Amino acid sequence: MSGKPSVAIIGAGLSGLRLAQRLTPFMQVTVFEKSRGLGGRMSTRRTDGFAFDHGAQYFTARSADFEAFLRPYLENGTVQMWAPRLAQLSSAEAPPRWTAPRYVATPGMTGLAKAMAAELTVHRAVQVDRLVRSGHQWQMLDAEENDLGRFDWVISTAPSLQTARLMPPAFAGHPSLEAAVMQGCYSLMLGFDTPQMLNWDAAWVGQDPLAWIAVNTSKPGRPAQHCIVAQTSNRWADTNLERDQDTVRAELISAVEAVTGLAASTAAYISLHRWRYASVATPSATPFLIDPDNRLAAAGDWCGAGKVEAAFDSASALAEALEITLTG
Ligand SMILES: Cc1cc2nc3c(=O)[nH]c(=O)nc-3n(C[C@H](O)[C@H](O)[C@H](O)COP(=O)(O)OP(=O)(O)OC[C@H]3O[C@@H](n4cnc5c(N)ncnc54)[C@H](O)[C@@H]3O)c2cc1C
């Protein structure tokens, strides 16, 4: 026994892994992730030789803290700059100019999470279902009532609605969780056996259902097979979330064909992913949630702008507050 308080962190996305890194010096940290893969919404789908970043497309580093965090990963190539040829489709407007660098992880978006998790204890494919008080600790259970362990502190980094469902009624952060509003998104993945001739690598589409199309292959370190990711607007996704998924898929294939001229329906690999909680329409009122009396806390991109950097900021701010709470 090290004498350090124990903490269970729910989620191995950027928020959860950043918290785990920051808390390890003064807590016994265990991360639980319901998926087999790491990275949460910074993830990569690999199949049949194709690879798609079907969640976050790239990220920015506007704060000195995030820049400092990224530096070693930039130095060892885990994170690299992406400077695609940009276009604006379905509109006469010129594409926006990127003045700050855009970064991606390699060899896929999940690469950053894998590097961060290397020194951490992460239990994958374990979905936390509920927390039950056990003396001064919290016992965590899965849906089959299996005991996942007892911890002094529990922190959730799941999207706000999922965190609200996980946290016991005693958690003081419930009003803030309920105030946060997240939005959906669909990602259509198209893998081609032969390169497709396009004069852009990434494009905004100013016409529903589509918002963004990227040639995944144009990012550094990706496999050579030609992979395209098309994403819908959040507004369109939210009004079409419960529709038959085959119909949504067919509509998105037609939309890609109409705006790009690509023969999307002939792609060797076609897959649709529905994100219920992709980005943030209304963030929670505070940069993180902490309830020292109950030893519960929460953080995530929904505490801010709904971006990778917002996830980092929320986790870093919560880690700092916990350090003060625990070490005085
Ligand atoms: C389609 C899409 C496009 C995006 N594009 C961009 C972009 O271009 N630039 C940008 O900066 N950001 C983008 N984002 C947002 C960015 O991905 C997120 O802001 C960031 O990854 C959030 O990190 P997080 O750790 O807070 O949450 P998440 O990555 O969602 O991590 C939460 C983790 O908790 C796990 N979890 C949930 N419930 C449980 C449970 N009960 N038990 C165990 N584990 C659980 C989840 O599986 C997940 O891994 C995009 C997101 C999506 C979906």
Ligand as a Chemical Component Dictionary entry (heavy atoms), coordinates in Angstrom:
data_LIG
# 
_chem_comp.id                   LIG 
_chem_comp.type                 NON-POLYMER 
_chem_comp.pdbx_formal_charge   0 
_chem_comp.three_letter_code    LIG 
# 
loop_
_chem_comp_atom.comp_id 
_chem_comp_atom.atom_id 
_chem_comp_atom.alt_atom_id 
_chem_comp_atom.type_symbol 
_chem_comp_atom.charge 
_chem_comp_atom.model_Cartn_x 
_chem_comp_atom.model_Cartn_y 
_chem_comp_atom.model_Cartn_z 
_chem_comp_atom.pdbx_ordinal 
LIG C1  C1  C 0 -17.375 13.348 -35.463 1  
LIG C2  C2  C 0 -16.520 14.181 -34.568 2  
LIG C3  C3  C 0 -15.687 15.165 -35.099 3  
LIG C4  C4  C 0 -14.883 15.947 -34.267 4  
LIG N1  N1  N 0 -14.015 16.837 -34.816 5  
LIG C5  C5  C 0 -13.150 17.514 -34.013 6  
LIG C6  C6  C 0 -12.136 18.316 -34.572 7  
LIG O1  O1  O 0 -11.967 18.372 -35.796 8  
LIG N2  N2  N 0 -11.315 19.008 -33.722 9  
LIG C7  C7  C 0 -11.430 18.913 -32.350 10 
LIG O2  O2  O 0 -10.650 19.527 -31.625 11 
LIG N3  N3  N 0 -12.384 18.123 -31.807 12 
LIG C8  C8  C 0 -13.232 17.415 -32.602 13 
LIG N4  N4  N 0 -14.168 16.583 -32.055 14 
LIG C9  C9  C 0 -14.347 16.593 -30.601 15 
LIG C10 C10 C 0 -13.246 15.805 -29.871 16 
LIG O3  O3  O 0 -13.158 14.514 -30.406 17 
LIG C11 C11 C 0 -13.631 15.761 -28.402 18 
LIG O4  O4  O 0 -13.786 17.079 -27.930 19 
LIG C12 C12 C 0 -12.591 15.066 -27.498 20 
LIG O5  O5  O 0 -12.047 13.931 -28.120 21 
LIG C13 C13 C 0 -13.294 14.726 -26.195 22 
LIG O6  O6  O 0 -12.422 14.012 -25.339 23 
LIG P1  P1  P 0 -12.984 13.509 -23.931 24 
LIG O7  O7  O 0 -11.938 12.687 -23.312 25 
LIG O8  O8  O 0 -13.518 14.675 -23.160 26 
LIG O9  O9  O 0 -14.273 12.608 -24.275 27 
LIG P2  P2  P 0 -14.304 11.203 -25.060 28 
LIG O10 O10 O 0 -13.279 11.163 -26.118 29 
LIG O11 O11 O 0 -15.737 11.013 -25.469 30 
LIG O12 O12 O 0 -13.908 10.149 -23.927 31 
LIG C14 C14 C 0 -14.842 9.612  -23.028 32 
LIG C15 C15 C 0 -14.551 8.121  -22.904 33 
LIG O13 O13 O 0 -15.390 7.573  -21.887 34 
LIG C16 C16 C 0 -15.751 6.268  -22.269 35 
LIG N5  N5  N 0 -16.933 5.902  -21.494 36 
LIG C17 C17 C 0 -18.163 6.478  -21.539 37 
LIG N6  N6  N 0 -18.990 5.884  -20.666 38 
LIG C18 C18 C 0 -18.268 4.912  -20.037 39 
LIG C19 C19 C 0 -18.584 3.951  -19.032 40 
LIG N7  N7  N 0 -19.802 3.878  -18.481 41 
LIG N8  N8  N 0 -17.603 3.093  -18.605 42 
LIG C20 C20 C 0 -16.343 3.164  -19.152 43 
LIG N9  N9  N 0 -16.007 4.054  -20.135 44 
LIG C21 C21 C 0 -16.964 4.915  -20.559 45 
LIG C22 C22 C 0 -15.992 6.406  -23.767 46 
LIG O14 O14 O 0 -15.953 5.148  -24.431 47 
LIG C23 C23 C 0 -14.862 7.341  -24.180 48 
LIG O15 O15 O 0 -13.712 6.617  -24.582 49 
LIG C24 C24 C 0 -14.951 15.760 -32.866 50 
LIG C25 C25 C 0 -15.759 14.753 -32.328 51 
LIG C26 C26 C 0 -16.520 13.961 -33.169 52 
LIG C27 C27 C 0 -17.333 12.844 -32.594 53 
# 
loop_
_chem_comp_bond.comp_id 
_chem_comp_bond.atom_id_1 
_chem_comp_bond.atom_id_2 
_chem_comp_bond.value_order 
_chem_comp_bond.pdbx_ordinal 
LIG C1  C2  SING 1  
LIG C2  C3  SING 2  
LIG C2  C26 DOUB 3  
LIG C3  C4  DOUB 4  
LIG C4  N1  SING 5  
LIG C4  C24 SING 6  
LIG N1  C5  DOUB 7  
LIG C5  C6  SING 8  
LIG C5  C8  SING 9  
LIG C6  O1  DOUB 10 
LIG C6  N2  SING 11 
LIG N2  C7  SING 12 
LIG C7  O2  DOUB 13 
LIG C7  N3  SING 14 
LIG N3  C8  DOUB 15 
LIG C8  N4  SING 16 
LIG N4  C9  SING 17 
LIG N4  C24 SING 18 
LIG C9  C10 SING 19 
LIG C10 O3  SING 20 
LIG C10 C11 SING 21 
LIG C11 O4  SING 22 
LIG C11 C12 SING 23 
LIG C12 O5  SING 24 
LIG C12 C13 SING 25 
LIG C13 O6  SING 26 
LIG O6  P1  SING 27 
LIG P1  O7  DOUB 28 
LIG P1  O8  SING 29 
LIG P1  O9  SING 30 
LIG O9  P2  SING 31 
LIG P2  O10 DOUB 32 
LIG P2  O11 SING 33 
LIG P2  O12 SING 34 
LIG O12 C14 SING 35 
LIG C14 C15 SING 36 
LIG C15 O13 SING 37 
LIG C15 C23 SING 38 
LIG O13 C16 SING 39 
LIG C16 N5  SING 40 
LIG C16 C22 SING 41 
LIG N5  C17 SING 42 
LIG N5  C21 SING 43 
LIG C17 N6  DOUB 44 
LIG N6  C18 SING 45 
LIG C18 C19 SING 46 
LIG C18 C21 DOUB 47 
LIG C19 N7  SING 48 
LIG C19 N8  DOUB 49 
LIG N8  C20 SING 50 
LIG C20 N9  DOUB 51 
LIG N9  C21 SING 52 
LIG C22 O14 SING 53 
LIG C22 C23 SING 54 
LIG C23 O15 SING 55 
LIG C24 C25 DOUB 56 
LIG C25 C26 SING 57 
LIG C26 C27 SING 58 
# 
